[in-house]
Amino acid sequence: MAEAEVSEQIELVERDFHDDPHKYYEHWRARGPVHHVRFTHELGIPCWVVVGHAEARAALADPRLRKNSAGTIELFRRKGSAVLSNSDAQALSTHMLNTDPPEHTRLRKLVNKAFTPRRVAALRPRIEEITAGLLDEVGGHDEVDLLHAFATPLPVTVICELLGVPFTDRDDFQLWTKILVGAAGDLADRDRASADMGGYLTALLADKRVRPGDDLLSGLATEHDGDDRLTDQEMVAMAFLLLVAGHETTVNLIGNGTFALLRNRPQFEALRADPDGIPAAVEEFLRLDGPVGWATVRYTEEPVDIGGTVIPPGELVYVALSAADRDPDRYHSPEALDINRKPSGHVAFGHGIHFCVGAPLARMEAAVAFTALLDRFPKLALAPWFTPRWQPSLLMRGLTELPVRPHG
């Protein structure tokens, strides 16, 4: 076996990356599962990206790839990139997705109980009700942006009700989310968005301590179980994570899956004829163009060998989930939609201890959404003038709009 090597070549990633990241992934994957890259237009500093499926699963579960938020921020600064500059932005990042055990274990335990299969199943009637109402409105149009009219308000309404966030505030937190998870906007924009969202969540949680309701944030705000109790900063960061991850990913799952189906009419018709196959089709949507492009950043504190490449200490490491899930070593014809594929082992929701806690809810929302959408609109079609544009985000993989004609 050849000795693992440290790669010295840094590959440049241009502005066209977001238009077609799979072009880059295919080029990288042909030459190995791990690459040293630098974006010319956003991060601006070198990082390592894992694109192979087996290597991605290994990296996601490797405790040597750290996720401590303070360490991450310090490493970005040492490398000359102030991704988050003010205390509000840093506070929002100190959630369970950016912590290692034992802190991660403690934080995750507090929210796991809200996403058990039994609790998620209990939400189905309400999700079906919301879905039906939204599709009633969609049906009143000859042409409509399905992202705006359906794929976004469905998960936003669900997460607002689950967390106890006023739905009337949705425009504000959706704007803050777009700025904080996207590549567009400068550091000052992100600072303002983080300060605004941090202030909003702090006030909301303070109100829930005084007037708790029957919702998840009220439960977290009034938790008094000894060492398990969240600090104020942890509570705000947890609320931020649940609010953002609880809607943005499902928006993209519904949008990307619908877009894939409408470009493949035979599979659209096959799925309409066999709605029992929708849960399996959702897994294929997740694999083909999942809602998250790259997992959140990790870093090394010691040399780490991934797929024969040794990444030195003090390096930023990303796992490209959407690249891993199109690895031809794992999936036959990975670029093709196949609703009968049953793509076991995909990493669209991550892998290891940071596997998405809300995955059962996202899967159920998507299954309800596609079941109703295909049943109500058998002639659903893309607007003929539509040219897809993708969000300029490393983290999220989603369209900016999805104009459709509900009645063909």
N, C-alpha and C positions, 0 to 999 in steps of 0.2 A: 504493500500500500504506500502511495506517495505521502511524504510528510506534509502536514498542513502548512500553508504559507500565509504570510501577511501580504495582502494586496497593496501595492503602492500607487496604482493608477486610479485617479479620480475622474469619473465620467460626468460630463456636464449634462444637465437636464434643462431643456429650453421651455419657453412659454407655451409651446403647443402640447405639453404633457397632459393637461386636463382635457383637451379635446379628444385624445385617444391614448390613454395611459397604456393600453394593452400593446400598442406598437413598441413602446419602451420595454415592457415586461417580456415580450417575445424575444427581443434583441438581447436582453440581459440573460434570460433563462437559457438561451442557446449556448451561452458561454460560462454558465455556472449559476448556482443557487444564491450566491451572496455577492453584493457589489458595493463599491465605495463610490458615492455620487455626491454631486453638489448642484443644487438648483440655482439657476442664474437669476431668478426673479422673486423668490420668497425667502426660504430659510437663509440662503446665502452662505452657509457654512457646510463643510463636508459632513456626511452622515453615511451610515451603512444601511442597506436595504436587503431584506431577505425575500426572495421571490419563489423559491421552490416549496412544494407542498410539505414534504417530509421535514425539511429544514424549518419551515414556518411553525409546524406543530411542536417541534423540539424547542425552538426558541421561545415560543409563547409559554412553555411550561418550565423553562430553565430559570431557577432562582438566582443564577449569577447575573442575569440581565435585570438590573434593578429598576424600580419604578417609584422611588422616593421623590416626592415633589421638590423638596428643598435641594436635594442633590441634582435633580434635573435642571432646575433654574440656575443653580450655581455653575453647572457645566456649560449651559448655553452662554452665560455671561463670560466665562473664561475663554470661550471660543469667539467672543465678540458679537453675540447676537442676543439682544434684550427682547426675547419673545414676550415676556410679561414684565412690566417695569414697576407697577405700583403695588401697594400692600393689598388693595382690593383684588387685583388680578391674581396675586399669589394666594390669597385666601381662598378664592374660588377653586384653585387647583388642588387643595389639600383634601381630596375625597378618596374613596376606597380604590378607585381606578389608578390612583397615583400614590399608592402606599404598598409597602411590603409587610409580610407577617412580622410581628404579631398584631400590628395596628390594623392591617387589612382584615384579619380574621375577626377582630372585634367589631369593626365597622360593618362588614358584610353580614354578620350574624343579626344585626339590628334590622336589616331590610329583607333578609331572606324570607321571613315569615309572611311578608306582604305578597310574595310571588310564588307561593306554593301552588301546585296544580289545582287543589280544591278552591283556593281563593280566586285564582284566575278563571276557572270554570264558572264561578259564581258571577263573573262580570259579563258573560256571554249575552244574556238577554238584553242588557243595557247597550252593549256594543251593537247588537243587531238592530235595536231601536234607533240608535244614532245613525247607523248606516242607511237604514230605510228612509229616514227623513232627508238625509243629504242626497240620496239618489233620486228622491222625488223632485228635488230642486234641479238636479242635473238633467232630468228628463224634460224639463221645461225649456231647454235650449236646443237650438239647431247645432250650435258649436260652443264649446266651453273648455276652459283650462281645467283639466281634471285634477291637477295638483292643487289649484286654488279652491276648487269647488268640492273636492272629495278626499284626496289623498292626504291633505294637510289637516282640515278640520276634524276628521275622524280621530286620529291619534291625539291631536291637541285636546279635544273635548274629553277623551278618555283619561289622559294623564292629569288634566286639570281636576276632574272629579275625583280621581284616585288620590291625588296629593292634597286636594283642598285649595287649589289655586283658582282665583276668580277668572272665569272664562273671558270676562270683559277686558282683562289685562293681556290677552294673547298677542295682540299686535306688538306690544312693547317687548315681551320676552322673546318673541320670534325674531324681531329685529336684532336684539342683543345676541341671540344665538347665531344668526347668520354672520355677524361680525366676528364673534369669538371663535367659531369653528372653521371659518373660511380663510382663504389666502388674500382676499381683497381687503383693502383698507390698510391704513398705516398704524403704527404703534399707538399714536394718540387716539385713533378711533377705538382700538381694542381697550385702551385704558378707560375711556369714557364708558364704553359698553359694560366693562367689568365693574366699574364703580356704580353705574346705574343698576345693574342687576344685583350686585351685592347689597346695595342699599334697599332695593325692593324686597329681597328675600329676608333681610334682617328685620325689616318692619313687619313683614307677613308672619314670620315665626314668633316675633314678640306678641303680636295680636293673638296667635294661637295658644300661647301660654296663658293668656288671660281669658280667652273665649275659645277653648278647644272644641273641635268638631269631630265627626266620625270619619276621619281621613288619616292618611299616612303621616303627613307633616305634623298634625296635631299629636299623633302618637309619639313621634320623635321628639317634639318640643316639650312634652310632659313626661318623658321617660325618666324614672328615678331609680333605676336598678343598679345601684352601686357604681362599680368601675365601668360598667357598660354605658353609662350616661355620656351623651355627646357633649363636647365643649361647644360654645357658641360658634366658633370658627368652623368646627367639624359639621355642625348642623347646617350652616349656610352652604358649605361646600357640598354636603350630601344633597340638599335641596336642589342646588344647581345641577349636579350630575343627573339626578332622577328626572328633573324637568327637561333638560336638554336631550339626554339619551332616550328619555321616554317618549319623545315625539318625533325628533328629527330622523332617527333611523327608520321608524315605521313609515314615515312619509316617503322616504326613498325606496323602501321595500315595495310599497304599493305602486309607486310611480315607475320604478325600473321594471317591475314584473309586468305591469300593464303594457309598457312600451315594448318589451320583448315579445309579448303575445300578439300585439297588433302588427308586428313585423313578420309574424309567422301564422298566417291564417289557418292552415291545416291544424296546427296545435291549438289555436283558439277554439276551433270547432270541436276538436276532440275533447278538450277540457269541458266545454259546455255540455257535451253529450255524456260525460262521466264526472259529475261534480264530486263524487267520492274520491276522485284522484287529486282534488285541490290541495290537501295538506302536503302530499308528495311533490306537487308542482311548486308549492311555496319553497320547498327545500331547493329545487332547481333554480328558482329565481334568485335565491340567496347565493347559490354557487356561481351562477352566470354573471350577475352584476349586483353583488351584495350592496347594502346601504352604507357600508364603511369601506373606504379604500385602503387606508393604512391604519393599523392599530396605533394607539397612543405610544409615545416615545418611551424607549427603555435606554439604559446606559450600562457600560461595563465598569467594574472596579478592579478587574483582573483580566488577564488574557482569556478569551473564550473562543473555542473552536466550533464554528458552525459550518457544516458541510465541507470541511477541508480548508476553510479559510479562518485564520486566527485573527480575531478582532482585538486590538490592544486595549489596555485599560484607558479609561477616560474618553470613551467614544460613544456617540449617540447611535442608537440602533432602532430601526423601524422594521416591522413585519408588514409586507404588502399583502393583506388578506385577499384582495381581489386578484392579485397575481398568482398566489398559491392555489386558489380555487380554479385556475385555468391551466394548471400544470399538466401537460400531456402524459407525464409519467404516472399520474394519478387517475386522470379521466380521459376516456376516448373522445376524440373530436370536442375538446373542451370549449371551443368558441361557439358551438352550436347549442341552441335551446332544445332540450329533450325532456318533456314533462314526465316521461316514463323512466328516467335515468335512476332515480333513487340515489342521490349523491351522498352516500354516507361519508362521514369524516370531513365535511367541508368546515372551513374556519371562519365563516361569515360572522359568527357571534363570538369569535375568539376561541381560546382553548386554555385549559389549566385553571388556576385559581381565579383568574380574572375573566372567566367565561361570563358572558352577559347575563346578569341576574334577571333582566326583564325579557329574556328570550321566549319563555312560554307565553307571555302576554303579546309580544310582537307576532309570534306565529299565529295565535288565535285571532288577533285583529286582522291579519292579512288573509287568513282563511275565510273569515266572515266577509271581508271586503270583496274578495274575488268571487265567492259564491254568489253574492247578491249582484255584483256588477255584471257577471256573465249571464245570469238569469234575466236581469231586467233589460239588458241592451244587447240582444243577439247580433245586431248590425253595427255595433260600436266600431269606429274606424278612426284612424289618425286624420287630422286635418291635412288635406293634400299639399298645403303650402309649408308644412312644418319642417324645419331643419333643427335637429336636436342641438342644444347647447347645455353644457354641463357646468355645475358649480365649480368655481376655481378653488377647490379645497383638497388638501391631501387626506384629511380625515374622513370627510363625507363624500360619498359617490352618489350624486343625484342630479336630475335634470333641473333646469331653471323654470321650465314650463312644460305642459303636456296638453296641447290643444287637440280635442277630439270632437267627432260628430257622433253623438249618442245614437242617432237613428240611421246612421250610414250616409 
